[in-house]
Amino acid sequence: MRTLKYTLGLGLFVLLFASCDDVDDTPPRLVDMKTEFVLPAPSRLTNAERDIIQAKRDAYQEAIEN
């Protein structure tokens, strides 16, 4: 029973320190990684939405002119 405890203890000790190899904190940088992103095309505004935006612009222009 004693040898089994020592064998298991030694085995766990070896497994504990065998897993600590050279660890990189960050993965290697990819050279061919694209840095340009393509945004999707915005959807077209409806006439009602255009009228709302124009009304807000007109209200703003009136507020700053006075």
C-alpha positions as CSV (number, residue, x, y, z in Angstrom):
1,M,0.0,0.0,0.0
2,R,2.9,2.3,0.8
3,T,4.5,1.8,-2.6
4,L,1.3,2.5,-4.3
5,K,1.0,5.9,-2.5
6,Y,4.5,6.8,-3.4
7,T,4.1,5.6,-7.0
8,L,0.9,7.6,-7.4
9,G,2.4,10.7,-5.7
10,L,5.5,10.5,-7.9
11,G,3.3,10.0,-11.0
12,L,1.2,13.1,-10.1
13,F,4.3,15.1,-9.4
14,V,5.7,14.2,-12.8
15,L,2.4,15.0,-14.6
16,L,2.2,18.3,-12.8
17,F,5.6,19.5,-13.9
18,A,5.6,17.8,-17.3
19,S,2.7,19.9,-18.4
20,C,4.6,23.2,-17.7
21,D,6.4,23.5,-21.0
22,D,7.3,26.6,-22.9
23,V,4.0,28.6,-22.9
24,D,3.4,31.5,-25.3
25,D,1.3,34.3,-23.8
26,T,0.0,35.3,-27.2
27,P,-0.5,33.2,-30.4
28,P,1.9,34.0,-33.3
29,R,0.9,36.9,-35.4
30,L,-0.5,36.1,-38.8
31,V,1.2,37.8,-41.7
32,D,-1.6,37.3,-44.2
33,M,-4.3,38.6,-42.0
34,K,-6.5,41.2,-43.7
35,T,-6.8,44.6,-42.0
36,E,-9.3,46.1,-44.4
37,F,-12.9,45.7,-43.5
38,V,-15.8,46.1,-45.8
39,L,-18.9,47.7,-44.3
40,P,-22.3,46.6,-45.6
41,A,-24.1,49.1,-47.8
42,P,-26.6,51.2,-45.8
43,S,-30.2,50.7,-46.5
44,R,-32.1,53.4,-48.4
45,L,-34.3,55.8,-46.4
46,T,-38.0,55.9,-47.1
47,N,-39.7,59.2,-47.9
48,A,-41.2,59.3,-44.4
49,E,-37.8,58.9,-42.8
50,R,-36.3,61.6,-45.1
51,D,-39.1,64.0,-44.1
52,I,-38.4,63.4,-40.4
53,I,-34.7,64.0,-40.8
54,Q,-35.3,67.2,-42.9
55,A,-37.7,68.5,-40.2
56,K,-35.1,67.9,-37.5
57,R,-32.5,69.7,-39.7
58,D,-34.8,72.6,-40.2
59,A,-35.6,72.8,-36.5
60,Y,-31.9,72.8,-35.7
61,Q,-31.1,75.5,-38.3
62,E,-33.9,77.7,-36.8
63,A,-32.5,77.2,-33.3
64,I,-28.9,78.2,-34.2
65,E,-29.9,81.2,-36.4
66,N,-31.8,83.0,-33.7
